[in-house]
């Protein structure tokens, strides 16, 4: 299942790159997330491949960001309660780096997973 989600994310990335309208040109600075996240392993925060698997699509993640990224809406915490104690840390990052850029941030996360690195 996880593998299928990953493949779908990868396929979406390749298709997106192929069509490449200029809308996202310039890009979102996802490097700031790197302090705490990696694609394939947990660091301070959860591995982004697990985040992508939990949300399924960039649109689904963007929606949770736009709805205020409430702790009870966070799917990684719902899947694994060990992250709950660190929710406040991610809330601070959300306010600083994601709010106002919800679509770009969600897309950047899925693109990083498809590329295998942040
Ligand atoms: C200071 C460390 C830190 C930085 C920087 C950081 N994160 Fe996180 N992130 C965390 C921690 C800790 C968690 C686990 C708590 C949680 O899930 O809310 C997390 C969880 C997440 C989740 C899963 C939320 C859930 O539970 O469903 C997403 C999505 C996410 N981060 C995206 C990002 C993005 C995008 C950036 C860069 C804009 C970023 N993070 C930067 C620490 C960080």
Boltz pocket constraint, residues with backbone or C-beta under 6 A from the ligand:
constraints:
  - pocket:
      binder: B
      contacts: [[A, 29], [A, 30], [A, 32], [A, 33], [A, 34], [A, 35], [A, 36], [A, 37], [A, 44], [A, 45], [A, 46], [A, 51], [A, 61], [A, 73], [A, 74], [A, 75], [A, 76], [A, 77], [A, 78], [A, 83], [A, 84], [A, 86], [A, 87], [A, 88], [A, 89], [A, 90], [A, 91], [A, 93], [A, 97], [A, 98], [A, 105], [A, 106], [A, 109]]
      max_distance: 6.0
